[in-house]
Amino acid sequence: MARGGGGASASHAIVAMAFTIACFCCSILAADAGTTYYVGDSNGWSFGSPSWPNGKHFHAGDTLGTRIS
């Protein structure tokens, strides 16, 4: 008598579940990967703003932007 392939499909289901969980965890980490800093804050930006980065802790994944008004 031939045996069913239930073991193979169960292992595929486990691999698929593990992959889904890994993708979910990576998406959570990616969403919290960086902070957006606007150069000059509310005072605007100029080349004479050497103290602007004081107190900020930049990390890989952060974004620097400008607000043009």
C-alpha positions as CSV (number, residue, x, y, z in Angstrom):
1,M,0.0,0.0,0.0
2,A,1.2,3.5,-0.8
3,R,1.6,6.0,1.9
4,G,0.2,9.5,1.6
5,G,2.5,12.6,1.2
6,G,1.2,14.3,4.3
7,G,4.6,14.6,5.8
8,A,6.0,16.6,2.9
9,S,3.0,19.0,2.8
10,A,3.3,19.6,6.5
11,S,7.0,20.5,6.2
12,H,6.2,22.9,3.3
13,A,3.6,24.5,5.5
14,I,6.1,24.9,8.3
15,V,8.6,26.5,6.0
16,A,6.0,28.8,4.5
17,M,4.9,29.9,8.1
18,A,8.5,30.5,9.1
19,F,9.1,32.6,6.0
20,T,5.9,34.6,6.6
21,I,6.9,35.3,10.2
22,A,10.4,36.4,9.1
23,C,9.0,38.8,6.5
24,F,6.7,40.3,9.1
25,C,9.5,40.8,11.6
26,C,11.7,42.4,8.9
27,S,8.9,44.8,8.0
28,I,8.5,45.9,11.6
29,L,12.2,46.6,11.9
30,A,12.3,48.4,8.6
31,A,9.4,50.7,9.6
32,D,11.5,51.8,12.6
33,A,14.8,52.0,10.8
34,G,15.3,55.7,10.7
35,T,14.4,59.2,11.7
36,T,13.8,62.2,9.5
37,Y,15.6,65.3,10.4
38,Y,14.8,68.6,8.8
39,V,18.0,70.7,8.4
40,G,17.7,74.0,10.4
41,D,14.5,72.9,12.2
42,S,11.9,75.7,12.4
43,N,14.6,78.4,11.9
44,G,15.3,77.5,8.3
45,W,18.6,76.6,6.9
46,S,21.7,78.5,6.1
47,F,25.4,77.7,5.8
48,G,26.1,79.5,9.1
49,S,24.2,76.9,11.2
50,P,27.1,74.9,12.7
51,S,25.3,74.2,16.0
52,W,22.3,72.6,14.3
53,P,23.5,69.0,14.7
54,N,24.2,69.5,18.4
55,G,22.2,67.1,20.5
56,K,21.1,64.9,17.5
57,H,22.2,61.3,17.3
58,F,22.3,60.2,13.7
59,H,22.2,56.6,12.7
60,A,22.3,54.6,9.5
61,G,18.9,54.8,7.8
62,D,18.1,58.4,9.0
63,T,17.0,60.9,6.4
64,L,18.0,64.6,6.2
65,G,15.5,66.9,4.5
66,T,14.8,70.5,3.9
67,R,11.6,72.5,4.0
68,I,11.6,75.2,1.3
69,S,9.2,78.0,1.9
